[in-house]
Amino acid sequence: MKGRQARSLPVVMYHYVSDHENTNSVSRLRFEEHCRVLAENGWRGIGLDEAVAFLKDGVPLAEKSVLLTFDDGYLDNYLHALPLLRRFGHKGVMFAVANRLERETIPRESLSDVLAGRHPLRGEVNFPVRENELGHRVRRDIFCNLGEARAMEESGVMAVAAHGRGHYGVYLGPEFTGFLKPGRQPRTFFLTEDPPVWGLPAFAVKPGLRERAFLPNPELVRSVAGLVPQDYREADRFFSRPENVKALRRLVETFAGRLGRFETDRERQERMWREIALGKEELETALGHGLEALCWPWGAWSPEALSLAREAGFSVFLTTREGTNPPGKPLEVHRFKGRNREGRWLISRLGIYSRPWLGGLYARLRL
């Protein structure tokens, strides 16, 4: 390879490219600025295959290479990010949650529609938090479908890789505050593998590939479901009556000391295997090719999860931790968050994380 070579590969972590204000959103205009400023300053968004070769095998990369990543698989990655990447000569990778990809095999809009500004879904994509029929503000994100994911890969601009089967959390323990009930829901990924039961104690939810799951007592679940209607509208009506909430509280109090148990080692391994290996299998089947890179859901993992992921065939692992990425270091790939800030901010961060000594120092100072 001619010219100067990269000593560290900066990796930028995006989620939404939309105009909805959110700590994980970058607006369309700001992302366009990011892509333009990268190109003007000699930076190139590289393909996932190039990044894997560098991170895993130490294959040289040109200086000022950067990997642009997009977590979860939102439709705005197809509608907004993909055309802008292509316009400015960059590539990227979308890490998709396997069971969030919609099953349709035909893209809802062609890239020519997007580039011409014809977006029937733009309002829903840009403003996903809305009031539902009961007046609760809830988030309803739209994810790519299979046709759009395949079109992204066929474009040669955006690869699609793994982000778990369901991005599930687990209950952390028997402590709880309140009860699960219809209401405001600003987040998309807050669920456990089991569907929510209205009226169940609101146990804390934490990353599923890091924690040991607390399993609610099945008898408690049955009793709560027998008292609290599981229809959304009926459950909302149930919780509007104080006497009903008192009855629920009395019911749960009868389970004091036996709200549930922690999963066994075997149960934990089987659950993690479903998230990691079955998610890999489902996404590989949908895309028609193997996958090497896994972006940890929630950015969190455990030694057991890493061992299972390597057994499943993954060899490159992306985190949410900041730091540098020298060649030949695939087991903990660092990323920094792409923020809704000016292009010069992005260039300054790339300058830090492309220098191993400076990026390492900066990451330690931020801890």
C-alpha positions in Angstrom: 0.0 0.0 0.0 1.4 3.4 -1.0 1.3 6.4 1.2 1.2 6.6 5.0 -0.7 3.9 6.9 -3.1 4.1 9.7 -1.8 3.3 13.2 -5.2 3.2 14.7 -8.7 3.0 13.2 -11.2 5.5 14.6 -14.7 4.1 14.8 -17.7 6.4 15.0 -21.0 5.2 16.6 -24.2 6.6 15.2 -27.8 5.5 15.8 -30.5 7.7 14.3 -29.9 10.0 11.4 -33.1 12.0 11.8 -34.4 15.4 12.9 -36.0 14.0 16.1 -34.1 15.5 19.1 -32.5 12.7 21.0 -29.2 12.0 22.6 -28.6 9.3 20.0 -29.8 11.4 17.0 -27.8 13.3 14.4 -29.9 15.4 12.1 -29.9 14.9 8.4 -28.2 18.3 7.8 -25.6 17.6 10.5 -24.8 14.2 9.1 -24.5 15.7 5.6 -22.0 18.1 7.1 -20.1 15.3 8.8 -19.8 13.4 5.5 -18.7 16.5 3.6 -16.2 17.6 6.2 -14.7 14.1 6.3 -14.2 14.2 2.5 -12.8 17.7 2.5 -10.2 16.8 5.1 -9.0 13.6 3.4 -10.9 11.1 5.6 -12.6 8.1 4.0 -15.3 6.0 5.5 -14.2 2.5 4.8 -16.1 -0.8 4.3 -16.6 -3.3 7.0 -14.5 -5.9 5.2 -11.5 -3.5 5.2 -12.0 -2.8 8.9 -12.2 -6.5 9.8 -9.0 -7.2 7.8 -7.2 -4.4 9.7 -8.6 -5.2 13.2 -8.3 -9.0 12.9 -5.3 -9.6 10.7 -3.4 -6.3 10.7 -3.9 -5.7 6.9 -2.7 -2.2 6.3 -5.1 0.7 5.9 -4.5 4.1 4.5 -4.0 6.9 6.9 -7.3 8.9 7.6 -9.4 5.8 7.3 -12.5 5.8 9.6 -15.3 3.2 10.2 -18.8 4.8 10.4 -21.2 2.5 12.3 -25.0 2.7 12.8 -26.6 0.7 15.6 -29.9 -1.1 15.7 -31.2 -1.0 12.1 -33.4 2.0 11.9 -35.1 2.9 8.6 -33.5 6.4 8.6 -30.1 4.6 8.1 -31.5 3.6 4.7 -33.4 6.7 3.9 -31.0 9.4 5.1 -27.5 8.0 5.9 -27.0 5.7 2.8 -27.5 8.4 0.1 -25.3 10.8 1.9 -22.5 8.3 2.4 -22.7 7.5 -1.3 -22.7 11.2 -2.4 -19.5 11.9 -0.5 -17.7 8.6 -1.3 -17.9 6.9 2.1 -18.9 3.5 3.2 -20.4 2.3 6.5 -22.0 -0.6 8.4 -25.5 -0.9 10.0 -25.6 -3.3 12.9 -29.1 -4.7 12.8 -31.1 -6.4 15.6 -32.2 -9.6 13.9 -35.8 -9.8 15.0 -36.4 -6.1 14.6 -35.9 -6.2 10.8 -39.3 -6.2 9.2 -40.1 -9.2 7.0 -41.1 -7.4 3.8 -38.6 -8.1 1.0 -39.4 -5.1 -1.2 -37.9 -1.7 -0.2 -40.6 0.8 0.7 -38.9 3.5 -1.2 -36.2 3.4 -3.9 -33.0 5.4 -3.5 -34.1 7.5 -6.4 -37.2 8.5 -4.4 -35.0 9.4 -1.5 -32.6 11.5 -3.5 -35.5 13.3 -5.2 -36.9 14.1 -1.7 -40.0 11.9 -2.1 -40.4 10.5 1.4 -43.9 9.2 2.3 -42.5 7.9 5.6 -40.3 10.9 6.5 -42.6 12.3 9.1 -42.9 9.0 10.9 -39.1 8.4 10.7 -38.2 11.9 11.9 -40.7 12.2 14.7 -41.2 8.7 16.2 -42.4 9.8 19.6 -46.2 10.4 19.5 -49.3 10.2 21.6 -51.2 6.9 21.3 -54.9 6.5 21.5 -54.8 6.8 25.3 -52.7 10.0 25.3 -49.4 8.3 26.3 -46.3 9.5 24.6 -44.6 6.4 23.2 -41.7 5.7 20.9 -42.6 3.8 17.7 -39.3 3.4 15.8 -39.4 2.1 12.2 -36.8 -0.4 11.3 -35.5 -1.4 7.9 -37.1 -4.4 6.2 -35.2 -7.3 4.6 -35.5 -5.7 1.2 -33.9 -2.5 2.4 -31.1 -4.3 4.2 -30.3 -6.2 1.1 -30.5 -3.1 -1.1 -28.0 -1.4 1.3 -25.5 -4.2 0.8 -26.1 -4.4 -2.9 -25.3 -0.7 -3.2 -21.7 -1.5 -2.0 -22.0 1.4 0.4 -23.5 0.0 3.6 -22.8 -3.4 5.0 -25.2 -5.1 7.4 -23.9 -6.9 10.5 -25.0 -8.4 13.8 -26.3 -6.6 16.9 -27.9 -9.5 18.6 -31.2 -11.3 18.1 -33.5 -9.1 20.2 -31.2 -6.6 22.1 -32.9 -8.0 25.2 -32.3 -6.9 28.8 -32.9 -9.0 31.9 -34.4 -8.3 35.3 -31.6 -7.5 37.7 -33.1 -8.7 41.0 -36.2 -8.8 43.3 -36.1 -5.1 44.1 -38.8 -3.1 42.2 -40.4 0.3 42.0 -44.1 0.3 41.1 -45.7 -1.9 38.5 -45.6 -2.5 34.8 -48.5 -0.4 33.3 -49.4 1.4 30.1 -47.9 4.9 30.0 -45.1 7.0 28.7 -42.5 5.0 26.9 -39.6 7.0 25.5 -37.3 4.0 24.7 -37.3 1.2 22.2 -35.0 -1.3 23.8 -36.3 -1.9 27.3 -37.8 -5.4 27.1 -36.7 -8.8 28.4 -37.0 -11.9 26.2 -40.4 -12.7 27.8 -43.3 -10.3 26.8 -44.3 -7.8 29.5 -47.1 -8.7 31.9 -49.2 -5.7 33.0 -49.2 -5.4 36.7 -45.9 -7.3 37.3 -43.5 -5.6 39.7 -41.3 -3.2 37.7 -37.9 -4.9 38.3 -34.9 -3.0 37.0 -33.8 -4.0 33.5 -30.1 -4.3 32.7 -28.0 -5.6 29.7 -28.8 -9.2 29.0 -25.3 -10.3 27.9 -23.7 -9.0 31.0 -26.0 -9.8 33.9 -27.5 -12.9 35.4 -31.3 -12.8 34.9 -33.8 -12.7 37.8 -36.7 -14.8 36.8 -40.1 -13.8 38.3 -42.0 -16.6 40.1 -44.4 -18.2 37.5 -47.1 -18.3 40.2 -46.7 -14.6 40.7 -46.9 -14.0 37.0 -50.1 -16.1 36.7 -51.7 -14.4 39.7 -51.0 -10.9 38.4 -52.2 -11.7 34.9 -55.4 -13.1 36.5 -56.0 -9.8 38.3 -54.8 -7.2 35.8 -56.4 -7.2 32.3 -53.6 -7.8 29.7 -55.4 -5.7 27.0 -53.6 -2.4 26.7 -56.7 -0.2 27.0 -58.3 -2.3 29.8 -55.0 -2.4 31.7 -54.9 1.4 31.6 -58.4 1.6 32.9 -57.5 -0.8 35.7 -54.6 1.4 36.9 -56.8 4.5 36.9 -58.7 3.2 39.9 -56.9 3.4 43.3 -58.7 0.5 44.7 -57.4 -1.8 41.9 -53.8 -0.7 42.6 -54.3 -1.4 46.3 -55.5 -4.9 45.4 -52.5 -5.5 43.2 -50.2 -4.3 45.9 -51.8 -6.7 48.4 -51.4 -9.6 46.0 -47.7 -8.9 45.4 -47.1 -8.6 49.1 -48.3 -12.2 49.5 -45.2 -13.2 47.5 -42.8 -11.4 49.8 -39.5 -13.4 49.8 -40.5 -15.5 46.8 -40.9 -13.0 44.0 -38.6 -15.1 41.9 -35.1 -16.6 41.5 -31.9 -16.1 39.6 -31.3 -18.3 36.6 -28.8 -21.2 36.7 -25.5 -21.2 34.9 -27.1 -23.5 32.2 -30.1 -21.3 31.8 -27.9 -18.2 31.5 -25.8 -19.9 28.8 -28.8 -21.1 26.9 -30.3 -17.6 27.0 -27.1 -15.9 25.8 -26.7 -18.5 23.1 -30.2 -17.6 21.7 -29.3 -13.9 21.7 -25.9 -14.4 20.1 -25.9 -17.5 17.9 -29.6 -17.7 16.9 -29.5 -13.9 16.1 -26.4 -14.6 13.9 -28.1 -17.5 12.2 -31.3 -15.5 11.5 -29.4 -12.5 10.1 -27.1 -14.7 8.0 -30.2 -16.5 6.5 -31.8 -13.1 5.7 -28.7 -11.6 4.1 -27.4 -14.8 2.4 -23.8 -14.6 3.8 -21.8 -15.2 6.9 -21.1 -12.7 9.6 -17.8 -12.1 11.5 -18.5 -8.8 13.3 -20.8 -8.5 16.4 -21.7 -5.1 17.9 -22.6 -5.9 21.6 -26.2 -5.0 22.4 -26.2 -2.2 25.0 -22.4 -2.1 24.6 -22.2 -4.7 27.4 -20.9 -8.2 27.6 -19.3 -10.8 30.0 -16.5 -13.3 29.6 -19.1 -16.0 29.2 -20.8 -14.0 26.4 -17.5 -13.4 24.6 -16.7 -17.1 24.8 -20.1 -18.1 23.4 -19.8 -15.5 20.6 -16.4 -16.8 19.5 -17.8 -20.3 19.6 -20.7 -19.1 17.3 -18.2 -17.8 14.8 -17.8 -14.1 15.6 -14.2 -12.8 15.6 -14.5 -9.0 15.8 -16.4 -7.3 18.6 -17.5 -3.7 18.8 -18.1 -1.9 22.0 -19.3 1.5 23.2 -16.1 2.2 25.0 -13.9 5.0 23.8 -10.2 4.4 22.8 -7.9 3.6 20.0 -7.9 0.6 17.7 -4.4 -0.6 16.6 -4.1 -3.4 14.0 -4.6 -6.9 15.1 -6.9 -6.1 18.2 -10.4 -7.4 17.3 -11.7 -8.5 20.7 -12.6 -5.0 22.0 -13.0 -2.5 19.3 -13.5 1.0 20.7 -15.9 3.6 19.3 -16.8 7.1 20.1 -20.3 8.6 19.8 -21.2 10.7 16.8 -22.9 13.7 18.2 -25.2 16.3 16.7 -22.2 18.8 16.6 -20.3 20.6 13.9 -18.0 18.9 11.5 -14.9 20.4 13.1 -15.7 18.6 16.3 -15.8 15.3 14.5 -12.4 16.0 12.8 -10.9 16.8 16.2 -12.1 13.5 17.6 -10.7 11.6 14.6 -7.4 13.3 15.2 -7.3 12.0 18.7 -8.3 8.4 18.1 -6.1 8.0 15.0 -3.1 8.5 17.3 -2.6 5.5 19.6 -0.8 7.4 22.4 -3.1 10.4 22.3 -6.3 8.5 22.0 -5.3 6.2 24.9 -4.5 9.1 27.1 -7.8 10.9 26.2 -9.9 7.8 26.9 -8.3 7.3 30.3 -8.9 10.9 31.2 -12.6 10.5 30.4 -13.0 7.5 32.8 
